[in-house]
Amino acid sequence: MIKNTAFLAVLTLFLLVGWFAGELRFLAPYKGVLFREHWPVIVGAIVLVFLHLCAAYYAVARWLFVRDAGRKLTVVDRQLTGANAVLADLGDQLDEGDADVA
């Protein structure tokens, strides 16, 4: 999930940088001076936007894909520890498997 959110953040950042480059076309004659003097601020802003986009996309992904996980796990736990549990049937086979190893 982290890889997907980072990819989406990079894609969004790429689109934003391209859009800003088009909007700030009038600064093209001064790009050498701007990048030479202000590159730490520009890189810092890009990294900060990337981190915020990652956090936002991660929060949305968790909300969409993991919201029912606790309830589903509770249901599975009840099924495994109930009277008709599969673990009760497997317990005998697991004990026999341990005896074969020794």
Backbone as JSON, one array per atom type, in Angstrom:
{
  "sequence": "MIKNTAFLAVLTLFLLVGWFAGELRFLAPYKGVLFREHWPVIVGAIVLVFLHLCAAYYAVARWLFVRDAGRKLTVVDRQLTGANAVLADLGDQLDEGDADVA",
  "N": [[0.83, -1.18, 0.0], [2.04, 1.18, 0.64], [3.85, 1.54, -1.43], [2.12, 1.99, -3.56], [0.86, 4.38, -2.77], [3.06, 6.1, -2.71], [3.81, 6.04, -5.4], [1.52, 7.2, -6.58], [1.67, 9.72, -5.39], [4.1, 10.67, -6.48], [3.38, 10.76, -9.16], [1.3, 12.67, -9.09], [2.77, 14.86, -8.13], [4.56, 15.22, -10.24], [2.78, 16.03, -12.24], [1.87, 18.41, -11.05], [4.26, 19.95, -10.94], [4.78, 20.2, -13.66], [2.52, 21.69, -14.42], [2.93, 24.03, -12.91], [5.31, 24.88, -14.14], [4.39, 25.61, -16.64], [2.68, 27.71, -15.94], [4.42, 29.56, -14.82], [5.95, 30.55, -16.86], [6.84, 33.07, -17.62], [9.0, 33.58, -16.02], [11.15, 32.35, -17.16], [13.49, 33.63, -18.37], [14.98, 34.17, -16.11], [15.66, 31.79, -14.92], [18.13, 30.54, -14.43], [19.38, 32.12, -12.42], [17.4, 31.96, -10.45], [17.31, 29.17, -9.83], [19.96, 28.76, -9.04], [20.25, 30.4, -6.8], [18.08, 29.77, -5.13], [17.71, 27.0, -4.9], [17.72, 25.21, -2.61], [15.36, 25.88, -1.25], [13.41, 25.37, -3.18], [13.72, 22.59, -3.63], [13.21, 21.67, -1.04], [10.52, 22.45, -0.75], [9.32, 20.87, -2.71], [9.84, 18.29, -1.71], [8.43, 18.44, 0.69], [5.78, 18.77, -0.23], [5.54, 16.31, -1.54], [5.69, 14.51, 0.66], [3.39, 15.26, 2.1], [1.42, 14.63, 0.22], [1.8, 11.86, 0.05], [1.05, 11.12, 2.67], [-1.63, 11.92, 2.67], [-2.75, 10.36, 0.58], [-2.21, 7.82, 1.64], [-3.78, 7.84, 3.94], [-6.33, 7.96, 2.79], [-6.32, 5.53, 1.36], [-6.12, 3.69, 3.47], [-8.55, 4.21, 4.73], [-10.33, 3.4, 2.75], [-9.66, 0.67, 2.2], [-9.07, -0.77, 4.57], [-10.95, -0.46, 6.47], [-12.92, -2.27, 7.44], [-11.53, -4.32, 8.55], [-11.05, -5.01, 11.28], [-13.55, -5.85, 12.22], [-14.01, -8.01, 10.52], [-11.9, -9.68, 11.25], [-12.65, -10.3, 13.86], [-14.93, -11.85, 13.42], [-13.78, -14.05, 12.12], [-12.14, -14.97, 14.18], [-14.06, -15.78, 16.05], [-15.18, -17.87, 14.61], [-13.06, -19.66, 14.47], [-12.61, -20.34, 17.11], [-14.93, -21.44, 17.98], [-17.51, -23.97, 18.67], [-17.69, -25.7, 16.49], [-15.18, -25.61, 15.32], [-12.54, -25.46, 12.96], [-10.01, -25.8, 13.86], [-10.15, -27.67, 15.89], [-10.41, -30.09, 14.55], [-8.02, -30.12, 13.18], [-6.19, -30.27, 15.22], [-5.66, -32.92, 16.09], [-4.32, -33.94, 13.86], [-2.11, -32.31, 13.77], [-0.8, -33.03, 16.13], [-0.11, -35.67, 15.52], [1.66, -35.25, 13.45], [3.81, -34.09, 14.8], [4.72, -36.28, 16.25], [5.81, -37.89, 14.28], [8.09, -36.55, 13.54], [9.84, -36.75, 15.73]],
  "CA": [[0.0, 0.0, 0.0], [2.92, 2.34, 0.68], [4.38, 1.72, -2.78], [1.07, 2.58, -4.39], [0.65, 5.78, -2.4], [4.23, 6.86, -3.14], [3.7, 6.18, -6.85], [0.48, 8.18, -6.86], [2.19, 11.02, -4.98], [5.09, 11.09, -7.48], [2.63, 11.11, -10.37], [0.64, 13.95, -8.84], [3.8, 15.89, -8.03], [5.04, 15.45, -11.6], [1.77, 16.84, -12.91], [1.88, 19.74, -10.45], [5.47, 20.66, -11.37], [4.55, 20.55, -15.06], [1.54, 22.77, -14.48], [3.59, 25.24, -12.43], [6.27, 25.32, -15.15], [3.62, 26.3, -17.67], [2.14, 28.96, -15.4], [5.51, 30.48, -14.5], [6.75, 30.68, -18.07], [7.41, 34.41, -17.7], [10.25, 33.6, -15.25], [12.16, 31.57, -17.89], [14.78, 34.3, -18.53], [15.68, 34.26, -14.82], [15.7, 30.46, -14.29], [19.48, 30.25, -13.94], [19.57, 32.82, -11.15], [16.44, 31.43, -9.47], [17.73, 27.85, -9.37], [21.25, 28.85, -8.37], [20.1, 31.07, -5.5], [16.97, 29.28, -4.29], [17.47, 25.57, -5.07], [17.33, 24.47, -1.39], [13.95, 26.15, -0.93], [12.6, 24.68, -4.18], [13.78, 21.15, -3.35], [12.5, 21.45, 0.23], [9.07, 22.56, -0.99], [8.89, 19.69, -3.47], [9.85, 17.15, -0.78], [7.33, 18.63, 1.64], [4.53, 18.47, -0.94], [5.53, 14.87, -1.74], [5.35, 13.85, 1.92], [1.99, 15.52, 2.41], [0.6, 13.85, -0.7], [1.89, 10.46, 0.51], [0.23, 10.97, 3.88], [-3.05, 12.04, 2.31], [-3.15, 9.16, -0.18], [-2.17, 6.68, 2.55], [-4.97, 7.91, 4.8], [-7.49, 7.6, 1.96], [-6.23, 4.1, 1.08], [-6.48, 2.96, 4.7], [-9.98, 4.37, 4.96], [-11.06, 2.62, 1.76], [-9.36, -0.75, 2.12], [-8.82, -1.44, 5.84], [-11.92, -0.01, 7.47], [-13.7, -3.36, 8.01], [-10.63, -5.42, 8.9], [-11.24, -5.41, 12.67], [-14.79, -6.59, 12.34], [-13.83, -9.28, 9.83], [-11.04, -10.52, 12.07], [-13.44, -10.76, 15.0], [-15.78, -12.93, 12.94], [-12.9, -15.19, 11.88], [-11.71, -15.47, 15.48], [-15.19, -16.52, 16.62], [-15.34, -19.12, 13.87], [-11.97, -20.57, 14.77], [-12.65, -20.79, 18.5], [-16.27, -21.94, 18.28], [-17.68, -25.41, 18.91], [-17.45, -26.41, 15.23], [-13.98, -24.99, 14.78], [-11.65, -26.26, 12.13], [-8.81, -26.09, 14.65], [-10.34, -28.9, 16.67], [-10.12, -31.2, 13.64], [-6.62, -30.08, 12.82], [-5.36, -30.52, 16.39], [-5.21, -34.31, 16.09], [-3.35, -34.12, 12.78], [-0.87, -31.62, 14.14], [-0.13, -33.84, 17.14], [0.46, -36.83, 14.84], [2.8, -34.76, 12.67], [4.92, -33.89, 15.72], [5.24, -37.57, 16.64], [6.6, -38.41, 13.17], [9.37, -35.85, 13.49], [10.69, -37.19, 16.83]],
  "C": [[0.88, 1.25, 0.0], [3.51, 2.61, -0.69], [3.36, 2.4, -3.68], [0.85, 4.05, -4.05], [1.84, 6.64, -2.81], [4.2, 7.07, -4.65], [2.66, 7.23, -7.23], [0.93, 9.59, -6.48], [3.22, 11.54, -5.98], [4.39, 11.51, -8.76], [1.94, 12.46, -10.22], [1.65, 15.09, -8.78], [4.36, 16.22, -9.41], [4.06, 16.32, -12.38], [1.73, 18.27, -12.36], [3.09, 20.57, -10.9], [5.33, 21.07, -12.84], [3.57, 21.7, -15.21], [2.17, 24.09, -14.02], [4.6, 25.77, -13.45], [5.56, 26.06, -16.27], [3.1, 27.65, -17.19], [3.22, 30.0, -15.13], [6.48, 30.65, -15.67], [7.44, 32.03, -18.17], [8.71, 34.53, -16.9], [11.39, 32.86, -15.95], [13.47, 32.32, -18.09], [15.61, 34.32, -17.24], [15.89, 32.89, -14.17], [17.08, 30.1, -13.76], [19.73, 30.85, -12.58], [18.65, 32.24, -10.08], [16.9, 30.07, -8.93], [19.05, 27.89, -8.62], [21.12, 29.43, -6.96], [19.11, 30.38, -4.56], [16.71, 27.77, -4.42], [17.15, 24.85, -3.76], [15.85, 24.67, -1.03], [13.04, 25.4, -1.9], [12.57, 23.18, -3.9], [13.04, 20.83, -2.05], [10.99, 21.51, 0.06], [8.55, 21.35, -1.74], [8.85, 18.45, -2.57], [8.69, 17.25, 0.21], [5.98, 18.33, 0.99], [4.41, 16.96, -1.18], [5.12, 14.13, -0.46], [3.89, 14.06, 2.31], [1.06, 14.74, 1.49], [0.63, 12.37, -0.33], [1.0, 10.22, 1.72], [-1.26, 11.02, 3.55], [-3.53, 10.8, 1.55], [-3.14, 7.92, 0.7], [-3.4, 6.66, 3.46], [-6.23, 7.51, 4.01], [-7.48, 6.1, 1.68], [-6.59, 3.27, 2.3], [-7.97, 3.04, 4.95], [-10.78, 3.5, 4.0], [-10.88, 1.12, 1.93], [-9.25, -1.47, 3.45], [-9.9, -1.11, 6.87], [-12.7, -1.15, 8.12], [-12.83, -4.5, 8.51], [-10.84, -5.89, 10.33], [-12.48, -6.25, 12.86], [-14.67, -7.97, 11.67], [-12.94, -10.22, 10.64], [-11.76, -11.05, 13.3], [-14.32, -11.93, 14.6], [-14.95, -14.18, 12.71], [-12.44, -15.8, 13.2], [-12.82, -16.27, 16.14], [-15.38, -17.86, 15.91], [-14.26, -20.13, 14.24], [-12.02, -21.11, 16.2], [-14.02, -21.33, 18.91], [-16.3, -23.44, 18.45], [-17.36, -26.22, 17.65], [-16.18, -25.92, 14.56], [-13.15, -25.97, 13.97], [-10.41, -26.65, 12.92], [-8.95, -27.36, 15.47], [-10.02, -30.12, 15.81], [-8.64, -31.26, 13.3], [-5.71, -30.42, 13.99], [-4.83, -31.94, 16.42], [-4.14, -34.54, 15.02], [-2.03, -33.44, 13.1], [-0.1, -32.4, 15.19], [0.53, -35.05, 16.5], [1.7, -36.41, 14.04], [4.02, -34.54, 13.56], [5.54, -35.21, 16.14], [6.11, -38.17, 15.54], [7.98, -37.78, 13.13], [10.32, -36.4, 14.54], [11.21, -38.55, 16.67]]
}
